[in-house]
Amino acid sequence: MKISLDIRERALIEEIEHDSTFSHTIVKEQLDLGDILIYDDDDNLKLIIERKTPSDLMSSIKDGRYSEQSYRLNGHPVHNHNIVYLIEGNFNSHKDSSVILSAMVSIFY
């Protein structure tokens, strides 16, 4: 298995590099789509993970990046069941939590 990490995910890269039990091949590169890509042993892309905090998700909705990114993800050859938005953090205390929840629901359809 190979895992590609976007070079902009510095904290995640640092955490993995300091985990002595992590044994998979890691490639650090600037990714056009997603923050984490997981490949099988034959180098076939199997999973795309897009990490977002509630604030980042809200900002991307407001400035149009969310729509553009969702469009590009939907057009990717990887099946949409293998595309994951990982929302990290507490969105309940965010002032626009209903907008964030709506975006999260729309991701599933």
Biopython code that builds the backbone (N, CA, C, O; Angstrom):
import numpy as np
from Bio.PDB.StructureBuilder import StructureBuilder

atoms = [
    (1, "MET", "N", (0.847, -1.172, 0.000)),
    (1, "MET", "CA", (0.000, 0.000, 0.000)),
    (1, "MET", "C", (0.897, 1.241, 0.000)),
    (1, "MET", "O", (1.926, 1.292, 0.673)),
    (2, "LYS", "N", (0.471, 2.229, -0.772)),
    (2, "LYS", "CA", (1.175, 3.512, -0.808)),
    (2, "LYS", "C", (0.193, 4.605, -0.411)),
    (2, "LYS", "O", (-0.977, 4.574, -0.793)),
    (3, "ILE", "N", (0.681, 5.563, 0.354)),
    (3, "ILE", "CA", (-0.139, 6.691, 0.774)),
    (3, "ILE", "C", (0.551, 7.966, 0.323)),
    (3, "ILE", "O", (1.705, 8.215, 0.671)),
    (4, "SER", "N", (-0.167, 8.776, -0.459)),
    (4, "SER", "CA", (0.349, 10.082, -0.871)),
    (4, "SER", "C", (-0.278, 11.139, 0.016)),
    (4, "SER", "O", (-1.495, 11.172, 0.199)),
    (5, "LEU", "N", (0.567, 12.004, 0.565)),
    (5, "LEU", "CA", (0.103, 13.095, 1.418)),
    (5, "LEU", "C", (0.430, 14.413, 0.745)),
    (5, "LEU", "O", (1.526, 14.602, 0.218)),
    (6, "ASP", "N", (-0.533, 15.323, 0.769)),
    (6, "ASP", "CA", (-0.282, 16.654, 0.233)),
    (6, "ASP", "C", (0.758, 17.344, 1.111)),
    (6, "ASP", "O", (0.658, 17.318, 2.338)),
    (7, "ILE", "N", (1.752, 17.957, 0.480)),
    (7, "ILE", "CA", (2.837, 18.584, 1.237)),
    (7, "ILE", "C", (2.352, 19.726, 2.130)),
    (7, "ILE", "O", (3.062, 20.140, 3.046)),
    (8, "ARG", "N", (1.145, 20.235, 1.867)),
    (8, "ARG", "CA", (0.599, 21.312, 2.697)),
    (8, "ARG", "C", (0.032, 20.792, 4.016)),
    (8, "ARG", "O", (-0.316, 21.578, 4.897)),
    (9, "GLU", "N", (-0.061, 19.462, 4.152)),
    (9, "GLU", "CA", (-0.560, 18.838, 5.385)),
    (9, "GLU", "C", (0.615, 18.588, 6.336)),
    (9, "GLU", "O", (0.894, 17.446, 6.701)),
    (10, "ARG", "N", (1.288, 19.648, 6.724)),
    (10, "ARG", "CA", (2.537, 19.547, 7.497)),
    (10, "ARG", "C", (2.359, 18.832, 8.841)),
    (10, "ARG", "O", (3.173, 17.983, 9.207)),
    (11, "ALA", "N", (1.309, 19.171, 9.564)),
    (11, "ALA", "CA", (1.107, 18.556, 10.887)),
    (11, "ALA", "C", (0.873, 17.057, 10.758)),
    (11, "ALA", "O", (1.392, 16.277, 11.557)),
    (12, "LEU", "N", (0.101, 16.650, 9.764)),
    (12, "LEU", "CA", (-0.160, 15.227, 9.546)),
    (12, "LEU", "C", (1.127, 14.502, 9.151)),
    (12, "LEU", "O", (1.412, 13.417, 9.657)),
    (13, "ILE", "N", (1.896, 15.101, 8.253)),
    (13, "ILE", "CA", (3.161, 14.494, 7.826)),
    (13, "ILE", "C", (4.096, 14.325, 9.020)),
    (13, "ILE", "O", (4.708, 13.271, 9.194)),
    (14, "GLU", "N", (4.200, 15.358, 9.831)),
    (14, "GLU", "CA", (5.074, 15.291, 11.006)),
    (14, "GLU", "C", (4.626, 14.202, 11.971)),
    (14, "GLU", "O", (5.452, 13.472, 12.519)),
    (15, "GLU", "N", (3.326, 14.096, 12.177)),
    (15, "GLU", "CA", (2.807, 13.076, 13.089)),
    (15, "GLU", "C", (3.125, 11.675, 12.581)),
    (15, "GLU", "O", (3.542, 10.812, 13.353)),
    (16, "ILE", "N", (2.930, 11.447, 11.284)),
    (16, "ILE", "CA", (3.203, 10.124, 10.711)),
    (16, "ILE", "C", (4.699, 9.815, 10.755)),
    (16, "ILE", "O", (5.095, 8.689, 11.056)),
    (17, "GLU", "N", (5.525, 10.812, 10.455)),
    (17, "GLU", "CA", (6.973, 10.590, 10.465)),
    (17, "GLU", "C", (7.496, 10.252, 11.858)),
    (17, "GLU", "O", (8.528, 9.593, 11.985)),
    (18, "HIS", "N", (6.811, 10.687, 12.886)),
    (18, "HIS", "CA", (7.243, 10.400, 14.255)),
    (18, "HIS", "C", (6.575, 9.153, 14.839)),
    (18, "HIS", "O", (6.822, 8.799, 15.992)),
    (19, "ASP", "N", (5.738, 8.494, 14.052)),
    (19, "ASP", "CA", (5.075, 7.266, 14.499)),
    (19, "ASP", "C", (5.925, 6.070, 14.065)),
    (19, "ASP", "O", (5.927, 5.701, 12.891)),
    (20, "SER", "N", (6.630, 5.480, 14.995)),
    (20, "SER", "CA", (7.536, 4.379, 14.666)),
    (20, "SER", "C", (6.806, 3.107, 14.250)),
    (20, "SER", "O", (7.428, 2.198, 13.700)),
    (21, "THR", "N", (5.502, 3.024, 14.500)),
    (21, "THR", "CA", (4.751, 1.821, 14.131)),
    (21, "THR", "C", (4.164, 1.912, 12.724)),
    (21, "THR", "O", (3.629, 0.925, 12.219)),
    (22, "PHE", "N", (4.255, 3.076, 12.084)),
    (22, "PHE", "CA", (3.674, 3.267, 10.752)),
    (22, "PHE", "C", (4.619, 2.668, 9.720)),
    (22, "PHE", "O", (5.771, 3.089, 9.611)),
    (23, "SER", "N", (4.131, 1.677, 8.954)),
    (23, "SER", "CA", (5.030, 0.933, 8.070)),
    (23, "SER", "C", (4.708, 1.053, 6.581)),
    (23, "SER", "O", (5.379, 0.419, 5.767)),
    (24, "HIS", "N", (3.719, 1.834, 6.205)),
    (24, "HIS", "CA", (3.359, 1.950, 4.792)),
    (24, "HIS", "C", (4.253, 2.964, 4.088)),
    (24, "HIS", "O", (4.850, 3.838, 4.716)),
    (25, "THR", "N", (4.328, 2.824, 2.772)),
    (25, "THR", "CA", (5.110, 3.755, 1.966)),
    (25, "THR", "C", (4.393, 5.093, 1.911)),
    (25, "THR", "O", (3.210, 5.159, 1.576)),
    (26, "ILE", "N", (5.116, 6.163, 2.241)),
    (26, "ILE", "CA", (4.554, 7.513, 2.220)),
    (26, "ILE", "C", (5.250, 8.317, 1.133)),
    (26, "ILE", "O", (6.478, 8.340, 1.044)),
    (27, "VAL", "N", (4.442, 8.975, 0.308)),
    (27, "VAL", "CA", (4.957, 9.880, -0.713)),
    (27, "VAL", "C", (4.394, 11.256, -0.396)),
    (27, "VAL", "O", (3.183, 11.419, -0.248)),
    (28, "LYS", "N", (5.276, 12.248, -0.293)),
    (28, "LYS", "CA", (4.842, 13.623, -0.030)),
    (28, "LYS", "C", (4.931, 14.388, -1.342)),
    (28, "LYS", "O", (5.996, 14.472, -1.955)),
    (29, "GLU", "N", (3.800, 14.945, -1.765)),
    (29, "GLU", "CA", (3.748, 15.680, -3.026)),
    (29, "GLU", "C", (2.622, 16.700, -2.964)),
    (29, "GLU", "O", (1.746, 16.622, -2.104)),
    (30, "GLN", "N", (2.654, 17.651, -3.879)),
    (30, "GLN", "CA", (1.547, 18.603, -3.949)),
    (30, "GLN", "C", (0.440, 17.951, -4.766)),
    (30, "GLN", "O", (0.603, 17.694, -5.958)),
    (31, "LEU", "N", (-0.675, 17.690, -4.118)),
    (31, "LEU", "CA", (-1.793, 17.011, -4.766)),
    (31, "LEU", "C", (-2.753, 18.028, -5.364)),
    (31, "LEU", "O", (-3.036, 19.062, -4.759)),
    (32, "ASP", "N", (-3.250, 17.726, -6.557)),
    (32, "ASP", "CA", (-4.242, 18.587, -7.199)),
    (32, "ASP", "C", (-5.624, 18.394, -6.593)),
    (32, "ASP", "O", (-6.457, 19.300, -6.615)),
    (33, "LEU", "N", (-5.855, 17.207, -6.055)),
    (33, "LEU", "CA", (-7.167, 16.865, -5.528)),
    (33, "LEU", "C", (-6.986, 15.986, -4.303)),
    (33, "LEU", "O", (-6.268, 14.988, -4.350)),
    (34, "GLY", "N", (-7.635, 16.353, -3.212)),
    (34, "GLY", "CA", (-7.535, 15.578, -1.988)),
    (34, "GLY", "C", (-6.299, 15.937, -1.183)),
    (34, "GLY", "O", (-5.369, 16.575, -1.678)),
    (35, "ASP", "N", (-6.317, 15.514, 0.062)),
    (35, "ASP", "CA", (-5.187, 15.719, 0.962)),
    (35, "ASP", "C", (-4.417, 14.425, 1.197)),
    (35, "ASP", "O", (-3.221, 14.440, 1.491)),
    (36, "ILE", "N", (-5.127, 13.306, 1.062)),
    (36, "ILE", "CA", (-4.527, 11.987, 1.255)),
    (36, "ILE", "C", (-5.053, 11.081, 0.145)),
    (36, "ILE", "O", (-6.260, 11.011, -0.084)),
    (37, "LEU", "N", (-4.153, 10.393, -0.537)),
    (37, "LEU", "CA", (-4.526, 9.413, -1.555)),
    (37, "LEU", "C", (-3.981, 8.063, -1.116)),
    (37, "LEU", "O", (-2.826, 7.958, -0.704)),
    (38, "ILE", "N", (-4.810, 7.034, -1.206)),
    (38, "ILE", "CA", (-4.383, 5.694, -0.808)),
    (38, "ILE", "C", (-4.449, 4.785, -2.032)),
    (38, "ILE", "O", (-5.469, 4.698, -2.715)),
    (39, "TYR", "N", (-3.329, 4.113, -2.287)),
    (39, "TYR", "CA", (-3.185, 3.225, -3.437)),
    (39, "TYR", "C", (-3.029, 1.786, -2.957)),
    (39, "TYR", "O", (-2.510, 1.539, -1.868)),
    (40, "ASP", "N", (-3.485, 0.833, -3.784)),
    (40, "ASP", "CA", (-3.270, -0.570, -3.460)),
    (40, "ASP", "C", (-1.856, -0.981, -3.872)),
    (40, "ASP", "O", (-1.076, -0.152, -4.341)),
    (41, "ASP", "N", (-1.535, -2.250, -3.696)),
    (41, "ASP", "CA", (-0.191, -2.744, -3.999)),
    (41, "ASP", "C", (0.147, -2.695, -5.483)),
    (41, "ASP", "O", (1.321, -2.742, -5.851)),
    (42, "ASP", "N", (-0.875, -2.601, -6.344)),
    (42, "ASP", "CA", (-0.649, -2.485, -7.787)),
    (42, "ASP", "C", (-0.646, -1.031, -8.243)),
    (42, "ASP", "O", (-0.692, -0.756, -9.442)),
    (43, "ASP", "N", (-0.591, -0.107, -7.300)),
    (43, "ASP", "CA", (-0.543, 1.337, -7.540)),
    (43, "ASP", "C", (-1.829, 1.891, -8.159)),
    (43, "ASP", "O", (-1.803, 2.895, -8.871)),
    (44, "ASN", "N", (-2.957, 1.224, -7.877)),
    (44, "ASN", "CA", (-4.262, 1.733, -8.298)),
    (44, "ASN", "C", (-4.814, 2.618, -7.186)),
    (44, "ASN", "O", (-4.839, 2.220, -6.021)),
    (45, "LEU", "N", (-5.255, 3.816, -7.552)),
    (45, "LEU", "CA", (-5.837, 4.728, -6.567)),
    (45, "LEU", "C", (-7.143, 4.144, -6.052)),
    (45, "LEU", "O", (-8.045, 3.840, -6.832)),
    (46, "LYS", "N", (-7.241, 3.991, -4.752)),
    (46, "LYS", "CA", (-8.411, 3.373, -4.139)),
    (46, "LYS", "C", (-9.247, 4.334, -3.309)),
    (46, "LYS", "O", (-10.454, 4.136, -3.176)),
    (47, "LEU", "N", (-8.630, 5.376, -2.745)),
    (47, "LEU", "CA", (-9.351, 6.242, -1.820)),
    (47, "LEU", "C", (-8.776, 7.652, -1.871)),
    (47, "LEU", "O", (-7.560, 7.844, -1.870)),
    (48, "ILE", "N", (-9.675, 8.637, -1.917)),
    (48, "ILE", "CA", (-9.300, 10.047, -1.840)),
    (48, "ILE", "C", (-9.903, 10.597, -0.558)),
    (48, "ILE", "O", (-11.102, 10.461, -0.318)),
    (49, "ILE", "N", (-9.068, 11.218, 0.262)),
    (49, "ILE", "CA", (-9.540, 11.817, 1.510)),
    (49, "ILE", "C", (-9.266, 13.315, 1.461)),
    (49, "ILE", "O", (-8.138, 13.747, 1.223)),
    (50, "GLU", "N", (-10.306, 14.091, 1.687)),
    (50, "GLU", "CA", (-10.204, 15.549, 1.762)),
    (50, "GLU", "C", (-10.462, 15.944, 3.206)),
    (50, "GLU", "O", (-11.567, 15.743, 3.710)),
    (51, "ARG", "N", (-9.463, 16.500, 3.879)),
    (51, "ARG", "CA", (-9.591, 16.911, 5.275)),
    (51, "ARG", "C", (-10.066, 18.357, 5.344)),
    (51, "ARG", "O", (-9.590, 19.213, 4.598)),
    (52, "LYS", "N", (-11.007, 18.619, 6.245)),
    (52, "LYS", "CA", (-11.518, 19.978, 6.449)),
    (52, "LYS", "C", (-11.802, 20.187, 7.926)),
    (52, "LYS", "O", (-12.266, 19.283, 8.620)),
    (53, "THR", "N", (-11.518, 21.387, 8.392)),
    (53, "THR", "CA", (-12.044, 21.809, 9.684)),
    (53, "THR", "C", (-13.378, 22.487, 9.381)),
    (53, "THR", "O", (-13.610, 22.885, 8.240)),
    (54, "PRO", "N", (-14.261, 22.630, 10.370)),
    (54, "PRO", "CA", (-15.514, 23.343, 10.103)),
    (54, "PRO", "C", (-15.276, 24.750, 9.547)),
    (54, "PRO", "O", (-15.997, 25.188, 8.650)),
    (55, "SER", "N", (-14.286, 25.452, 10.065)),
    (55, "SER", "CA", (-14.003, 26.811, 9.575)),
    (55, "SER", "C", (-13.529, 26.793, 8.130)),
    (55, "SER", "O", (-13.936, 27.637, 7.332)),
    (56, "ASP", "N", (-12.668, 25.833, 7.787)),
    (56, "ASP", "CA", (-12.185, 25.721, 6.410)),
    (56, "ASP", "C", (-13.332, 25.355, 5.472)),
    (56, "ASP", "O", (-13.424, 25.883, 4.364)),
    (57, "LEU", "N", (-14.203, 24.453, 5.915)),
    (57, "LEU", "CA", (-15.360, 24.083, 5.095)),
    (57, "LEU", "C", (-16.243, 25.301, 4.858)),
    (57, "LEU", "O", (-16.703, 25.527, 3.739)),
    (58, "MET", "N", (-16.483, 26.087, 5.907)),
    (58, "MET", "CA", (-17.314, 27.283, 5.773)),
    (58, "MET", "C", (-16.671, 28.286, 4.823)),
    (58, "MET", "O", (-17.353, 28.854, 3.970)),
    (59, "SER", "N", (-15.382, 28.506, 4.958)),
    (59, "SER", "CA", (-14.676, 29.436, 4.064)),
    (59, "SER", "C", (-14.744, 28.966, 2.620)),
    (59, "SER", "O", (-14.943, 29.771, 1.710)),
    (60, "SER", "N", (-14.580, 27.660, 2.407)),
    (60, "SER", "CA", (-14.604, 27.145, 1.038)),
    (60, "SER", "C", (-16.004, 27.226, 0.432)),
    (60, "SER", "O", (-16.142, 27.371, -0.782)),
    (61, "ILE", "N", (-17.040, 27.133, 1.260)),
    (61, "ILE", "CA", (-18.412, 27.314, 0.767)),
    (61, "ILE", "C", (-18.604, 28.764, 0.336)),
    (61, "ILE", "O", (-19.153, 29.035, -0.732)),
    (62, "LYS", "N", (-18.149, 29.694, 1.173)),
    (62, "LYS", "CA", (-18.348, 31.122, 0.892)),
    (62, "LYS", "C", (-17.574, 31.600, -0.328)),
    (62, "LYS", "O", (-18.080, 32.419, -1.095)),
    (63, "ASP", "N", (-16.348, 31.101, -0.523)),
    (63, "ASP", "CA", (-15.547, 31.611, -1.646)),
    (63, "ASP", "C", (-15.644, 30.759, -2.912)),
    (63, "ASP", "O", (-14.976, 31.055, -3.904)),
    (64, "GLY", "N", (-16.467, 29.705, -2.893)),
    (64, "GLY", "CA", (-16.706, 28.918, -4.099)),
    (64, "GLY", "C", (-15.782, 27.726, -4.292)),
    (64, "GLY", "O", (-15.990, 26.931, -5.209)),
    (65, "ARG", "N", (-14.759, 27.584, -3.445)),
    (65, "ARG", "CA", (-13.851, 26.437, -3.588)),
    (65, "ARG", "C", (-14.572, 25.117, -3.362)),
    (65, "ARG", "O", (-14.252, 24.119, -4.007)),
    (66, "TYR", "N", (-15.539, 25.100, -2.454)),
    (66, "TYR", "CA", (-16.275, 23.872, -2.143)),
    (66, "TYR", "C", (-16.991, 23.340, -3.382)),
    (66, "TYR", "O", (-16.892, 22.153, -3.694)),
    (67, "SER", "N", (-17.709, 24.211, -4.088)),
    (67, "SER", "CA", (-18.436, 23.788, -5.295)),
    (67, "SER", "C", (-17.476, 23.304, -6.367)),
    (67, "SER", "O", (-17.704, 22.272, -6.998)),
    (68, "GLU", "N", (-16.397, 24.057, -6.571)),
    (68, "GLU", "CA", (-15.420, 23.692, -7.595)),
    (68, "GLU", "C", (-14.750, 22.368, -7.246)),
    (68, "GLU", "O", (-14.573, 21.512, -8.112)),
    (69, "GLN", "N", (-14.381, 22.201, -5.998)),
    (69, "GLN", "CA", (-13.722, 20.974, -5.567)),
    (69, "GLN", "C", (-14.671, 19.781, -5.645)),
    (69, "GLN", "O", (-14.274, 18.700, -6.079)),
    (70, "SER", "N", (-15.914, 19.969, -5.229)),
    (70, "SER", "CA", (-16.910, 18.896, -5.308)),
    (70, "SER", "C", (-17.139, 18.471, -6.750)),
    (70, "SER", "O", (-17.276, 17.283, -7.040)),
    (71, "TYR", "N", (-17.179, 19.444, -7.652)),
    (71, "TYR", "CA", (-17.350, 19.157, -9.077)),
    (71, "TYR", "C", (-16.180, 18.316, -9.592)),
    (71, "TYR", "O", (-16.386, 17.330, -10.300)),
    (72, "ARG", "N", (-14.956, 18.706, -9.235)),
    (72, "ARG", "CA", (-13.782, 17.951, -9.690)),
    (72, "ARG", "C", (-13.747, 16.552, -9.073)),
    (72, "ARG", "O", (-13.372, 15.592, -9.747)),
    (73, "LEU", "N", (-14.133, 16.425, -7.806)),
    (73, "LEU", "CA", (-14.168, 15.104, -7.178)),
    (73, "LEU", "C", (-15.213, 14.213, -7.839)),
    (73, "LEU", "O", (-14.962, 13.029, -8.068)),
    (74, "ASN", "N", (-16.380, 14.769, -8.147)),
    (74, "ASN", "CA", (-17.425, 13.980, -8.810)),
    (74, "ASN", "C", (-17.000, 13.520, -10.194)),
    (74, "ASN", "O", (-17.447, 12.472, -10.661)),
    (75, "GLY", "N", (-16.141, 14.288, -10.859)),
    (75, "GLY", "CA", (-15.669, 13.923, -12.187)),
    (75, "GLY", "C", (-14.475, 12.991, -12.183)),
    (75, "GLY", "O", (-14.026, 12.557, -13.244)),
    (76, "HIS", "N", (-13.956, 12.676, -11.012)),
    (76, "HIS", "CA", (-12.779, 11.813, -10.918)),
    (76, "HIS", "C", (-13.179, 10.361, -11.166)),
    (76, "HIS", "O", (-14.274, 9.954, -10.777)),
    (77, "PRO", "N", (-12.315, 9.572, -11.806)),
    (77, "PRO", "CA", (-12.656, 8.174, -12.082)),
    (77, "PRO", "C", (-12.824, 7.299, -10.838)),
    (77, "PRO", "O", (-13.454, 6.245, -10.918)),
    (78, "VAL", "N", (-12.277, 7.710, -9.692)),
    (78, "VAL", "CA", (-12.487, 6.940, -8.461)),
    (78, "VAL", "C", (-13.968, 7.032, -8.095)),
    (78, "VAL", "O", (-14.547, 8.118, -8.091)),
    (79, "HIS", "N", (-14.573, 5.886, -7.789)),
    (79, "HIS", "CA", (-16.000, 5.853, -7.449)),
    (79, "HIS", "C", (-16.271, 6.777, -6.265)),
    (79, "HIS", "O", (-15.461, 6.872, -5.342)),
    (80, "ASN", "N", (-17.424, 7.460, -6.299)),
    (80, "ASN", "CA", (-17.716, 8.435, -5.238)),
    (80, "ASN", "C", (-17.810, 7.804, -3.847)),
    (80, "ASN", "O", (-17.678, 8.512, -2.849)),
    (81, "HIS", "N", (-18.031, 6.501, -3.759)),
    (81, "HIS", "CA", (-18.014, 5.836, -2.450)),
    (81, "HIS", "C", (-16.597, 5.773, -1.880)),
    (81, "HIS", "O", (-16.408, 5.498, -0.695)),
    (82, "ASN", "N", (-15.614, 6.026, -2.724)),
    (82, "ASN", "CA", (-14.216, 5.983, -2.299)),
    (82, "ASN", "C", (-13.621, 7.383, -2.178)),
    (82, "ASN", "O", (-12.401, 7.550, -2.184)),
    (83, "ILE", "N", (-14.481, 8.371, -2.071)),
    (83, "ILE", "CA", (-14.073, 9.754, -1.838)),
    (83, "ILE", "C", (-14.645, 10.165, -0.485)),
    (83, "ILE", "O", (-15.856, 10.116, -0.270)),
    (84, "VAL", "N", (-13.764, 10.570, 0.417)),
    (84, "VAL", "CA", (-14.168, 10.831, 1.798)),
    (84, "VAL", "C", (-13.823, 12.265, 2.180)),
    (84, "VAL", "O", (-12.695, 12.717, 1.984)),
    (85, "TYR", "N", (-14.797, 12.970, 2.724)),
    (85, "TYR", "CA", (-14.537, 14.252, 3.380)),
    (85, "TYR", "C", (-14.397, 13.948, 4.864)),
    (85, "TYR", "O", (-15.323, 13.425, 5.484)),
    (86, "LEU", "N", (-13.257, 14.271, 5.427)),
    (86, "LEU", "CA", (-13.000, 14.062, 6.844)),
    (86, "LEU", "C", (-13.100, 15.414, 7.537)),
    (86, "LEU", "O", (-12.195, 16.244, 7.441)),
    (87, "ILE", "N", (-14.220, 15.626, 8.242)),
    (87, "ILE", "CA", (-14.454, 16.892, 8.935)),
    (87, "ILE", "C", (-13.898, 16.745, 10.347)),
    (87, "ILE", "O", (-14.370, 15.920, 11.130)),
    (88, "GLU", "N", (-12.885, 17.559, 10.662)),
    (88, "GLU", "CA", (-12.182, 17.444, 11.933)),
    (88, "GLU", "C", (-12.437, 18.677, 12.793)),
    (88, "GLU", "O", (-12.101, 19.798, 12.410)),
    (89, "GLY", "N", (-13.028, 18.455, 13.947)),
    (89, "GLY", "CA", (-13.264, 19.562, 14.864)),
    (89, "GLY", "C", (-14.717, 19.628, 15.286)),
    (89, "GLY", "O", (-15.537, 18.815, 14.860)),
    (90, "ASN", "N", (-15.026, 20.597, 16.121)),
    (90, "ASN", "CA", (-16.365, 20.774, 16.668)),
    (90, "ASN", "C", (-17.128, 21.801, 15.836)),
    (90, "ASN", "O", (-16.836, 22.996, 15.897)),
    (91, "PHE", "N", (-18.096, 21.338, 15.067)),
    (91, "PHE", "CA", (-18.881, 22.271, 14.253)),
    (91, "PHE", "C", (-20.132, 22.747, 14.970)),
    (91, "PHE", "O", (-20.778, 23.687, 14.506)),
    (92, "ASN", "N", (-20.493, 22.132, 16.083)),
    (92, "ASN", "CA", (-21.710, 22.529, 16.800)),
    (92, "ASN", "C", (-21.624, 23.946, 17.356)),
    (92, "ASN", "O", (-22.641, 24.633, 17.458)),
    (93, "SER", "N", (-20.424, 24.387, 17.715)),
    (93, "SER", "CA", (-20.286, 25.726, 18.282)),
    (93, "SER", "C", (-20.052, 26.788, 17.208)),
    (93, "SER", "O", (-19.973, 27.977, 17.517)),
    (94, "HIS", "N", (-19.941, 26.369, 15.966)),
    (94, "HIS", "CA", (-19.711, 27.311, 14.864)),
    (94, "HIS", "C", (-21.008, 28.065, 14.585)),
    (94, "HIS", "O", (-22.085, 27.469, 14.578)),
    (95, "LYS", "N", (-20.906, 29.372, 14.354)),
    (95, "LYS", "CA", (-22.118, 30.178, 14.161)),
    (95, "LYS", "C", (-22.904, 29.778, 12.916)),
    (95, "LYS", "O", (-24.111, 30.008, 12.853)),
    (96, "ASP", "N", (-22.247, 29.188, 11.932)),
    (96, "ASP", "CA", (-22.923, 28.745, 10.707)),
    (96, "ASP", "C", (-23.063, 27.228, 10.680)),
    (96, "ASP", "O", (-22.941, 26.616, 9.619)),
    (97, "SER", "N", (-23.315, 26.615, 11.827)),
    (97, "SER", "CA", (-23.342, 25.156, 11.897)),
    (97, "SER", "C", (-24.406, 24.549, 10.994)),
    (97, "SER", "O", (-24.206, 23.449, 10.480)),
    (98, "SER", "N", (-25.535, 25.230, 10.782)),
    (98, "SER", "CA", (-26.573, 24.669, 9.903)),
    (98, "SER", "C", (-26.090, 24.628, 8.456)),
    (98, "SER", "O", (-26.431, 23.703, 7.718)),
    (99, "VAL", "N", (-25.302, 25.616, 8.043)),
    (99, "VAL", "CA", (-24.738, 25.616, 6.688)),
    (99, "VAL", "C", (-23.731, 24.480, 6.552)),
    (99, "VAL", "O", (-23.696, 23.794, 5.531)),
    (100, "ILE", "N", (-22.919, 24.286, 7.574)),
    (100, "ILE", "CA", (-21.930, 23.211, 7.558)),
    (100, "ILE", "C", (-22.624, 21.859, 7.511)),
    (100, "ILE", "O", (-22.227, 20.987, 6.737)),
    (101, "LEU", "N", (-23.659, 21.671, 8.329)),
    (101, "LEU", "CA", (-24.404, 20.408, 8.315)),
    (101, "LEU", "C", (-25.048, 20.168, 6.958)),
    (101, "LEU", "O", (-25.045, 19.041, 6.463)),
    (102, "SER", "N", (-25.596, 21.205, 6.355)),
    (102, "SER", "CA", (-26.196, 21.081, 5.027)),
    (102, "SER", "C", (-25.153, 20.649, 4.001)),
    (102, "SER", "O", (-25.423, 19.787, 3.164)),
    (103, "ALA", "N", (-23.966, 21.246, 4.065)),
    (103, "ALA", "CA", (-22.889, 20.870, 3.143)),
    (103, "ALA", "C", (-22.477, 19.425, 3.362)),
    (103, "ALA", "O", (-22.222, 18.698, 2.402)),
    (104, "MET", "N", (-22.409, 19.005, 4.620)),
    (104, "MET", "CA", (-22.029, 17.626, 4.917)),
    (104, "MET", "C", (-23.053, 16.644, 4.365)),
    (104, "MET", "O", (-22.682, 15.595, 3.837)),
    (105, "VAL", "N", (-24.324, 16.969, 4.479)),
    (105, "VAL", "CA", (-25.366, 16.093, 3.939)),
    (105, "VAL", "C", (-25.287, 16.049, 2.418)),
    (105, "VAL", "O", (-25.449, 14.986, 1.820)),
    (106, "SER", "N", (-25.040, 17.200, 1.787)),
    (106, "SER", "CA", (-24.980, 17.230, 0.319)),
    (106, "SER", "C", (-23.799, 16.432, -0.215)),
    (106, "SER", "O", (-23.847, 15.946, -1.345)),
    (107, "ILE", "N", (-22.749, 16.289, 0.571)),
    (107, "ILE", "CA", (-21.587, 15.498, 0.165)),
    (107, "ILE", "C", (-21.989, 14.048, -0.088)),
    (107, "ILE", "O", (-21.422, 13.387, -0.958)),
    (108, "PHE", "N", (-22.960, 13.559, 0.667)),
    (108, "PHE", "CA", (-23.358, 12.161, 0.560)),
    (108, "PHE", "C", (-24.213, 11.871, -0.670)),
    (108, "PHE", "O", (-24.460, 10.705, -0.978)),
    (109, "TYR", "N", (-24.671, 12.901, -1.379)),
    (109, "TYR", "CA", (-25.586, 12.674, -2.503)),
    (109, "TYR", "C", (-25.102, 13.258, -3.776)),
    (109, "TYR", "O", (-25.772, 13.142, -4.802)),
]
sb = StructureBuilder()
sb.init_structure("model")
sb.init_model(0)
sb.init_chain("A")
sb.init_seg("    ")
for serial, (resi, resn, name, xyz) in enumerate(atoms, 1):
    if name == "N":
        sb.init_residue(resn, " ", resi, " ")
    sb.init_atom(name, np.array(xyz, "f"), 0.0, 1.0, " ", f" {name:<3s}", serial, name[0])
structure = sb.get_structure()
